[in-house]
Amino acid sequence: MADPKFEIQMLHDRVMIRVERDTEERRSSGGIVIPATVKMANRLVWGEVCGAGVNARSVKTGDKVLFNPEDQYEVEVQGQLYLVLRERDLHAVATQQTEHGTGLYL
């Protein structure tokens, strides 16, 4: 008999985020090559919301969000790594609407 499958539902204001890990080298705006082994201190990263609790008010599944990946809870589901954090720990949401935006685009 096969194991039953369970859908993951986030609780309260928790958000599950998929982060694309940088496995390649990067280039600075000046053209300097930054190896993948270099760790950037206090660097915020972008991720995609894969699930949000019922009390999360500003984000929904599919949004791109900016957050600090350090000191967050990690969970592995079917070989994919996700982070779980509170909505208040998010710093920005990338959106197509410009009513309260910064004027910067991804």
Backbone hydrogen bonds, N-H to C=O, Kabsch-Sander energy under -0.5 kcal/mol:
donor,donor_aa,acceptor,acceptor_aa,energy
9,Q,7,E,-0.5
14,R,11,L,-2.4
15,V,85,L,-3.0
16,M,51,G,-2.8
17,I,15,V,-0.5
17,I,83,L,-3.0
18,R,48,E,-2.8
19,V,17,I,-0.5
19,V,81,L,-0.7
21,R,19,V,-0.8
23,T,21,R,-0.8
26,R,34,I,-2.7
28,S,32,I,-2.6
31,G,28,S,-1.8
34,I,26,R,-3.8
38,V,35,P,-1.4
40,M,38,V,-0.5
41,A,39,K,-0.5
43,R,40,M,-0.8
44,L,42,N,-0.5
45,V,67,F,-2.8
47,G,65,V,-2.0
48,E,18,R,-2.3
49,V,63,D,-2.8
50,C,16,M,-3.3
51,G,16,M,-1.2
53,G,14,R,-2.5
55,N,12,H,-2.4
56,A,12,H,-0.6
56,A,53,G,-1.4
57,R,55,N,-0.6
62,G,49,V,-2.9
63,D,60,K,-2.0
64,K,94,A,-0.7
65,V,47,G,-2.7
65,V,63,D,-0.5
66,L,92,A,-2.5
67,F,45,V,-2.3
68,N,89,D,-0.5
72,Q,69,P,-0.7
73,Y,84,V,-1.3
75,V,82,Y,-2.5
77,V,75,V,-0.5
77,V,80,Q,-2.5
80,Q,77,V,-2.0
82,Y,75,V,-2.9
83,L,17,I,-2.7
84,V,73,Y,-2.6
85,L,15,V,-2.1
87,E,13,D,-1.9
89,D,86,R,-1.6
90,L,87,E,-1.8
91,H,66,L,-3.3
92,A,66,L,-1.1
94,A,64,K,-3.2
101,G,98,T,-0.5
